[in-house]
Amino acid sequence: MKKGEKRKSELLQIAYRLFVSKGYENTSVDEIIEEAKIAKGTYYYYFESKEQMLEEVIGMMIDKEAGAASDIASSDMPVPQKIIGIIAAFRPAPDEHSIEGALMQPENAIMHRKIKLHLVDKCVPMLSEVVNEGIGQGIFDCDHVPERVRMLLNLSNDTFDEGQFSENDVAVFIDMAEKLFGAAPGTMDFISGLITKQYDNNLPEGHSGGEK
């Protein structure tokens, strides 16, 4: 890695730590500069704005998630579990929610759309390869795999991203996932337990992950 690339990577790591610990909105450029022990001009040599830094920090997070997803894709895990594992790998960790939340601000709508497309571009080829693996094993029976994968991702995001869903929502999601890939009924039933466990673990004490 060249010296300039190394310095930029170090700045992104500092920003990531501060965004996680303090929140994006509560972290100033001056704090990042102070932590990095650099001149303000050096900061603006690498980043035009704090918003650009946020975009690149999230890009760094997605690259890390892609590495974890790739490990799942190449594992000996059953194909249906691989699909859900890959989708889960592309979701931020609980302590990263403050960073993700910054994207939900109206002023960051264009950036949010851009990052969502970047994430999909990373995820769709990986998932498509796994679905094709499932077709080869006779688990799935479908065509137009990338389009079906993209549809599943959109369905997953719309249903579960806000953490507000019912047991019926989960049941319908499972049914639609099975139909999308031409799987036998019951193939994806394991999703119900995984989703409930994931959201119950990530929510504050006294709250439930799904509406009854």
CYANA upper distance limits for C-alpha pairs under 8 A (distance plus 0.5 A):
  1 MET  CA      5 GLU  CA      6.70
  1 MET  CA      6 LYS  CA      6.60
  2 LYS  CA      6 LYS  CA      6.59
  3 LYS  CA      7 ARG  CA      6.74
  4 GLY  CA      8 LYS  CA      6.74
  5 GLU  CA      9 SER  CA      6.61
  6 LYS  CA     10 GLU  CA      6.68
  7 ARG  CA     11 LEU  CA      6.79
  8 LYS  CA     12 LEU  CA      6.80
  8 LYS  CA     46 TYR  CA      7.04
  9 SER  CA     13 GLN  CA      6.74
 10 GLU  CA     14 ILE  CA      6.78
 11 LEU  CA     15 ALA  CA      6.65
 11 LEU  CA     32 ILE  CA      8.15
 11 LEU  CA     36 ALA  CA      7.21
 12 LEU  CA     16 TYR  CA      6.49
 12 LEU  CA     53 MET  CA      7.62
 12 LEU  CA     56 GLU  CA      7.91
 12 LEU  CA     57 VAL  CA      6.35
 13 GLN  CA     17 ARG  CA      6.79
 13 GLN  CA     57 VAL  CA      8.28
 14 ILE  CA     18 LEU  CA      6.80
 14 ILE  CA     32 ILE  CA      7.27
 14 ILE  CA     35 GLU  CA      7.78
 14 ILE  CA     36 ALA  CA      7.62
 15 ALA  CA     19 PHE  CA      6.40
 15 ALA  CA     32 ILE  CA      6.72
 15 ALA  CA     53 MET  CA      8.28
 15 ALA  CA     57 VAL  CA      7.88
 16 TYR  CA     20 VAL  CA      6.61
 16 TYR  CA     57 VAL  CA      6.74
 17 ARG  CA     21 SER  CA      6.62
 18 LEU  CA     22 LYS  CA      6.11
 18 LEU  CA     23 GLY  CA      7.45
 18 LEU  CA     24 TYR  CA      8.13
 18 LEU  CA     27 THR  CA      7.07
 18 LEU  CA     32 ILE  CA      8.20
 19 PHE  CA     23 GLY  CA      4.92
 19 PHE  CA     24 TYR  CA      5.09
 19 PHE  CA     26 ASN  CA      8.39
 19 PHE  CA     27 THR  CA      6.93
 19 PHE  CA     98 SER  CA      7.69
 19 PHE  CA     99 ILE  CA      6.67
 20 VAL  CA     24 TYR  CA      8.03
 20 VAL  CA     95 ASP  CA      6.74
 20 VAL  CA     96 GLU  CA      6.26
 20 VAL  CA     98 SER  CA      6.88
 20 VAL  CA     99 ILE  CA      7.06
 22 LYS  CA     26 ASN  CA      6.34
 22 LYS  CA     27 THR  CA      6.80
 23 GLY  CA     27 THR  CA      6.86
 23 GLY  CA     98 SER  CA      5.89
 23 GLY  CA     99 ILE  CA      7.04
 24 TYR  CA     54 LEU  CA      8.46
 24 TYR  CA     98 SER  CA      7.32
 24 TYR  CA     99 ILE  CA      6.46
 24 TYR  CA    102 ALA  CA      6.97
 25 GLU  CA    102 ALA  CA      7.84
 27 THR  CA     31 GLU  CA      7.13
 27 THR  CA     32 ILE  CA      8.14
 28 SER  CA     32 ILE  CA      7.15
 29 VAL  CA     33 ILE  CA      6.69
 29 VAL  CA     50 LYS  CA      7.04
 30 ASP  CA     34 GLU  CA      6.54
 30 ASP  CA     40 LYS  CA      8.29
 31 GLU  CA     35 GLU  CA      6.57
 32 ILE  CA     36 ALA  CA      6.59
 33 ILE  CA     37 LYS  CA      6.38
 33 ILE  CA     38 ILE  CA      6.11
 33 ILE  CA     39 ALA  CA      7.31
 33 ILE  CA     40 LYS  CA      6.98
 33 ILE  CA     43 TYR  CA      7.36
 34 GLU  CA     38 ILE  CA      7.34
 38 ILE  CA     42 THR  CA      6.86
 38 ILE  CA     43 TYR  CA      7.70
 39 ALA  CA     43 TYR  CA      7.25
 40 LYS  CA     44 TYR  CA      6.97
 41 GLY  CA     45 TYR  CA      6.62
 42 THR  CA     46 TYR  CA      7.32
 43 TYR  CA     47 PHE  CA      6.65
 44 TYR  CA     48 GLU  CA      5.95
 44 TYR  CA     49 SER  CA      7.66
 47 PHE  CA     52 GLN  CA      6.69
 47 PHE  CA     53 MET  CA      6.63
 48 GLU  CA     52 GLN  CA      6.90
 49 SER  CA     53 MET  CA      7.07
 50 LYS  CA     54 LEU  CA      6.77
 51 GLU  CA     55 GLU  CA      6.81
 52 GLN  CA     56 GLU  CA      6.81
 53 MET  CA     57 VAL  CA      6.52
 54 LEU  CA     58 ILE  CA      6.69
 54 LEU  CA     99 ILE  CA      8.48
 55 GLU  CA     59 GLY  CA      6.68
 55 GLU  CA    111 MET  CA      7.48
 55 GLU  CA    115 ILE  CA      7.95
 56 GLU  CA     60 MET  CA      6.61
 57 VAL  CA     61 MET  CA      6.83
 58 ILE  CA     62 ILE  CA      6.70
 58 ILE  CA     99 ILE  CA      8.26
 58 ILE  CA    100 GLU  CA      8.40
 58 ILE  CA    115 ILE  CA      8.26
 59 GLY  CA     63 ASP  CA      6.77
 59 GLY  CA    115 ILE  CA      7.84
 60 MET  CA     64 LYS  CA      6.85
 61 MET  CA     65 GLU  CA      6.70
 61 MET  CA     92 PRO  CA      8.31
 62 ILE  CA     66 ALA  CA      6.50
 62 ILE  CA     90 PHE  CA      7.30
 62 ILE  CA    119 LEU  CA      7.15
 63 ASP  CA     67 GLY  CA      6.91
 64 LYS  CA     68 ALA  CA      7.13
 65 GLU  CA     69 ALA  CA      6.63
 65 GLU  CA     89 ALA  CA      6.12
 65 GLU  CA     90 PHE  CA      5.71
 65 GLU  CA     91 ARG  CA      8.07
 66 ALA  CA     70 SER  CA      6.49
 66 ALA  CA     89 ALA  CA      7.87
 66 ALA  CA     90 PHE  CA      7.24
 66 ALA  CA    122 LYS  CA      7.43
 66 ALA  CA    123 CYS  CA      7.99
 67 GLY  CA     71 ASP  CA      6.94
 68 ALA  CA     72 ILE  CA      7.06
 68 ALA  CA     86 ILE  CA      8.47
 68 ALA  CA     89 ALA  CA      6.74
 69 ALA  CA     73 ALA  CA      6.70
 69 ALA  CA     85 GLY  CA      7.73
 69 ALA  CA     86 ILE  CA      5.27
 69 ALA  CA     87 ILE  CA      8.30
 69 ALA  CA     89 ALA  CA      5.90
 69 ALA  CA     90 PHE  CA      7.60
 70 SER  CA     74 SER  CA      6.78
 70 SER  CA     86 ILE  CA      8.21
 70 SER  CA    126 MET  CA      7.82
 71 ASP  CA     75 SER  CA      6.68
 72 ILE  CA     77 MET  CA      7.92
 72 ILE  CA     82 LYS  CA      6.63
 72 ILE  CA     85 GLY  CA      7.20
 72 ILE  CA     86 ILE  CA      6.95
 73 ALA  CA     82 LYS  CA      6.59
 73 ALA  CA     83 ILE  CA      8.48
 73 ALA  CA     86 ILE  CA      7.54
 73 ALA  CA    126 MET  CA      7.63
 73 ALA  CA    127 LEU  CA      8.39
 73 ALA  CA    130 VAL  CA      7.15
 77 MET  CA     81 GLN  CA      7.05
 77 MET  CA     82 LYS  CA      6.55
 78 PRO  CA     82 LYS  CA      6.71
 79 VAL  CA     83 ILE  CA      6.93
 79 VAL  CA    130 VAL  CA      7.07
 79 VAL  CA    131 VAL  CA      7.89
 79 VAL  CA    133 GLU  CA      7.79
 79 VAL  CA    134 GLY  CA      6.35
 80 PRO  CA     84 ILE  CA      7.27
 80 PRO  CA    134 GLY  CA      8.28
 80 PRO  CA    187 THR  CA      7.81
 80 PRO  CA    188 MET  CA      7.05
 81 GLN  CA     85 GLY  CA      6.43
 82 LYS  CA     86 ILE  CA      6.51
 82 LYS  CA    130 VAL  CA      7.82
 83 ILE  CA     87 ILE  CA      6.91
 83 ILE  CA    127 LEU  CA      6.80
 83 ILE  CA    130 VAL  CA      7.41
 83 ILE  CA    131 VAL  CA      8.12
 84 ILE  CA     88 ALA  CA      6.58
 84 ILE  CA    191 ILE  CA      8.07
 85 GLY  CA     89 ALA  CA      6.55
 86 ILE  CA     90 PHE  CA      7.10
 86 ILE  CA    123 CYS  CA      8.30
 86 ILE  CA    127 LEU  CA      7.72
 87 ILE  CA     91 ARG  CA      7.63
 87 ILE  CA    123 CYS  CA      8.19
 87 ILE  CA    153 LEU  CA      8.06
 90 PHE  CA    119 LEU  CA      8.22
 90 PHE  CA    123 CYS  CA      8.20
 92 PRO  CA     96 GLU  CA      6.18
 92 PRO  CA     97 HIS  CA      7.03
 92 PRO  CA    100 GLU  CA      7.97
 93 ALA  CA     97 HIS  CA      7.42
 94 PRO  CA    202 ASN  CA      6.79
 96 GLU  CA    100 GLU  CA      7.04
 97 HIS  CA    101 GLY  CA      6.35
 98 SER  CA    102 ALA  CA      7.14
 99 ILE  CA    103 LEU  CA      7.89
100 GLU  CA    104 MET  CA      7.82
101 GLY  CA    105 GLN  CA      7.88
102 ALA  CA    108 ASN  CA      8.00
103 LEU  CA    108 ASN  CA      5.98
103 LEU  CA    109 ALA  CA      7.33
103 LEU  CA    111 MET  CA      7.67
103 LEU  CA    112 HIS  CA      5.87
104 MET  CA    108 ASN  CA      7.28
104 MET  CA    109 ALA  CA      7.42
104 MET  CA    112 HIS  CA      7.72
105 GLN  CA    109 ALA  CA      7.29
108 ASN  CA    112 HIS  CA      6.54
109 ALA  CA    113 ARG  CA      6.80
110 ILE  CA    114 LYS  CA      6.75
111 MET  CA    115 ILE  CA      6.60
112 HIS  CA    116 LYS  CA      6.57
113 ARG  CA    117 LEU  CA      6.81
114 LYS  CA    118 HIS  CA      6.83
115 ILE  CA    119 LEU  CA      6.64
116 LYS  CA    120 VAL  CA      6.73
117 LEU  CA    121 ASP  CA      6.58
118 HIS  CA    122 LYS  CA      6.92
119 LEU  CA    123 CYS  CA      6.64
120 VAL  CA    124 VAL  CA      6.21
120 VAL  CA    150 ARG  CA      7.96
120 VAL  CA    153 LEU  CA      8.48
121 ASP  CA    125 PRO  CA      7.68
122 LYS  CA    126 MET  CA      7.66
123 CYS  CA    127 LEU  CA      6.65
124 VAL  CA    128 SER  CA      6.39
124 VAL  CA    146 PRO  CA      6.82
124 VAL  CA    149 VAL  CA      6.75
124 VAL  CA    150 ARG  CA      6.80
125 PRO  CA    129 GLU  CA      6.74
125 PRO  CA    146 PRO  CA      7.61
126 MET  CA    130 VAL  CA      7.11
127 LEU  CA    131 VAL  CA      6.66
127 LEU  CA    149 VAL  CA      7.18
128 SER  CA    132 ASN  CA      6.63
128 SER  CA    145 VAL  CA      6.43
128 SER  CA    146 PRO  CA      6.06
128 SER  CA    149 VAL  CA      6.92
129 GLU  CA    133 GLU  CA      6.75
130 VAL  CA    134 GLY  CA      6.82
131 VAL  CA    135 ILE  CA      6.77
131 VAL  CA    140 PHE  CA      7.77
131 VAL  CA    145 VAL  CA      7.68
131 VAL  CA    181 PHE  CA      8.29
132 ASN  CA    136 GLY  CA      6.71
132 ASN  CA    145 VAL  CA      8.01
133 GLU  CA    137 GLN  CA      6.88
134 GLY  CA    138 GLY  CA      6.72
134 GLY  CA    139 ILE  CA      5.60
134 GLY  CA    140 PHE  CA      5.93
135 ILE  CA    139 ILE  CA      6.26
135 ILE  CA    140 PHE  CA      5.07
135 ILE  CA    141 ASP  CA      6.19
135 ILE  CA    142 CYS  CA      7.95
136 GLY  CA    140 PHE  CA      8.47
139 ILE  CA    183 ALA  CA      6.47
139 ILE  CA    184 ALA  CA      8.10
140 PHE  CA    181 PHE  CA      5.89
140 PHE  CA    182 GLY  CA      5.61
140 PHE  CA    183 ALA  CA      5.32
140 PHE  CA    184 ALA  CA      8.42
141 ASP  CA    181 PHE  CA      6.54
141 ASP  CA    182 GLY  CA      5.13
141 ASP  CA    183 ALA  CA      7.12
142 CYS  CA    180 LEU  CA      8.02
142 CYS  CA    181 PHE  CA      5.91
142 CYS  CA    182 GLY  CA      6.13
144 HIS  CA    148 ARG  CA      6.88
145 VAL  CA    149 VAL  CA      6.59
146 PRO  CA    150 ARG  CA      6.61
147 GLU  CA    151 MET  CA      6.73
148 ARG  CA    152 LEU  CA      6.74
148 ARG  CA    180 LEU  CA      6.78
148 ARG  CA    181 PHE  CA      7.86
149 VAL  CA    153 LEU  CA      6.79
150 ARG  CA    154 ASN  CA      6.81
151 MET  CA    155 LEU  CA      6.63
152 LEU  CA    156 SER  CA      6.51
152 LEU  CA    177 ALA  CA      7.20
152 LEU  CA    180 LEU  CA      8.28
153 LEU  CA    157 ASN  CA      6.60
154 ASN  CA    158 ASP  CA      6.57
155 LEU  CA    159 THR  CA      6.54
155 LEU  CA    173 PHE  CA      8.08
156 SER  CA    160 PHE  CA      6.38
156 SER  CA    161 ASP  CA      8.02
156 SER  CA    173 PHE  CA      8.15
157 ASN  CA    161 ASP  CA      5.61
159 THR  CA    164 GLN  CA      8.40
159 THR  CA    165 PHE  CA      7.22
159 THR  CA    169 ASP  CA      7.76
159 THR  CA    173 PHE  CA      8.49
160 PHE  CA    164 GLN  CA      7.27
160 PHE  CA    165 PHE  CA      7.12
163 GLY  CA    199 TYR  CA      7.37
163 GLY  CA    209 GLY  CA      6.78
163 GLY  CA    210 GLY  CA      7.48
164 GLN  CA    209 GLY  CA      7.59
164 GLN  CA    210 GLY  CA      6.39
164 GLN  CA    211 GLU  CA      7.03
165 PHE  CA    169 ASP  CA      6.45
165 PHE  CA    170 VAL  CA      7.90
165 PHE  CA    209 GLY  CA      8.27
165 PHE  CA    210 GLY  CA      5.54
165 PHE  CA    211 GLU  CA      6.10
166 SER  CA    170 VAL  CA      7.07
166 SER  CA    210 GLY  CA      5.70
166 SER  CA    211 GLU  CA      5.04
166 SER  CA    212 LYS  CA      6.14
167 GLU  CA    171 ALA  CA      6.76
167 GLU  CA    210 GLY  CA      7.33
167 GLU  CA    211 GLU  CA      7.58
167 GLU  CA    212 LYS  CA      6.96
168 ASN  CA    172 VAL  CA      6.61
169 ASP  CA    173 PHE  CA      6.59
170 VAL  CA    174 ILE  CA      6.73
170 VAL  CA    192 SER  CA      6.85
171 ALA  CA    175 ASP  CA      6.75
171 ALA  CA    192 SER  CA      7.92
172 VAL  CA    176 MET  CA      6.56
173 PHE  CA    177 ALA  CA      6.55
174 ILE  CA    178 GLU  CA      6.75
174 ILE  CA    188 MET  CA      6.46
174 ILE  CA    189 ASP  CA      7.01
174 ILE  CA    191 ILE  CA      7.53
174 ILE  CA    192 SER  CA      8.36
175 ASP  CA    179 LYS  CA      6.76
175 ASP  CA    185 PRO  CA      8.01
175 ASP  CA    188 MET  CA      8.49
176 MET  CA    180 LEU  CA      6.41
177 ALA  CA    181 PHE  CA      6.99
177 ALA  CA    188 MET  CA      7.98
178 GLU  CA    182 GLY  CA      6.34
178 GLU  CA    183 ALA  CA      5.29
178 GLU  CA    184 ALA  CA      7.27
178 GLU  CA    185 PRO  CA      7.16
178 GLU  CA    187 THR  CA      7.45
178 GLU  CA    188 MET  CA      7.04
179 LYS  CA    183 ALA  CA      6.75
183 ALA  CA    187 THR  CA      6.87
190 PHE  CA    194 LEU  CA      7.19
191 ILE  CA    195 ILE  CA      6.56
192 SER  CA    196 THR  CA      6.83
193 GLY  CA    197 LYS  CA      6.65
194 LEU  CA    198 GLN  CA      6.55
195 ILE  CA    199 TYR  CA      6.72
196 THR  CA    200 ASP  CA      6.50
196 THR  CA    209 GLY  CA      6.76
196 THR  CA    210 GLY  CA      7.56
197 LYS  CA    201 ASN  CA      6.58
198 GLN  CA    202 ASN  CA      6.86
199 TYR  CA    203 LEU  CA      6.63
199 TYR  CA    208 SER  CA      8.18
199 TYR  CA    209 GLY  CA      5.17
199 TYR  CA    210 GLY  CA      8.19
200 ASP  CA    207 HIS  CA      8.01
200 ASP  CA    208 SER  CA      6.28
200 ASP  CA    209 GLY  CA      5.25
203 LEU  CA    207 HIS  CA      6.78
203 LEU  CA    208 SER  CA      7.64
203 LEU  CA    209 GLY  CA      7.20
